[in-house]
Amino acid sequence: MRVFPVYTPKLIVKHVRIFLTGVIWVKDLGRLEFANGKFLLPKQSLPKIKQVILELNELIEAQHSEAETA
């Protein structure tokens, strides 16, 4: 488990792209799980956390599509 003391989307996405599966902890957000290079949306969570997970997954997709076109 990696701990991020500050929410920094680019660093979090970089970590997820390297490890593909695992758990991270972000201050003020809590525990976030990811598998196959994408964040998993919990069944019950706060709207803020859902928004963050959607944002991070969009960044992952954007980087993935950039890598394919390059």
Sequence and secondary structure as in RCSB ss.txt:
>XXXX:A:sequence
MRVFPVYTPKLIVKHVRIFLTGVIWVKDLGRLEFANGKFLLPKQSLPKIKQVILELNELIEAQHSEAETA
>XXXX:A:secstr
 EEESS  HHHHHHHHHHH SEEEEETTTEEEEEETTEE   SS  HHHHHHHHHHHHHHHHHHHHHHH 
